[in-house]
Amino acid sequence: MSRVLTRYSELVRLDLAVKIHFWSEEKARRDCTGVLESFKQDDDGVRVVEIGDVGSYPCGGTHVLRLKECGKIVVRNIKRQKGISKIGYEVQDV
């Protein structure tokens, strides 16, 4: 897990821009870095989050405009059950 947190910290330090796009399902399947079996779509298409030049990911959540807006992540617990991992964490101000 520390490798993931190290990478996260590196990306926050780079302060990459975060852009939101609405792509067709075909484009999302072809061009997204992380592709799921199914996509959450609405009338505008698949909501995709592009993080600098790191990659594009289908996502319907809330996002910052720049990575420096993110705080420090402290992992509280990790549970794995029936093939699903759940990570409990806290985001602290930097």
Secondary structure, DSSP 8 states (H G I E B T S, - for coil): -HHHHHHHHHHHHHT-BEEEEEE-HHHHHHH-SS--SS--EETTEEEEEEETTTEEEE--S---SBGGG--EEEEEEEEEETTEEEEEEEEE--
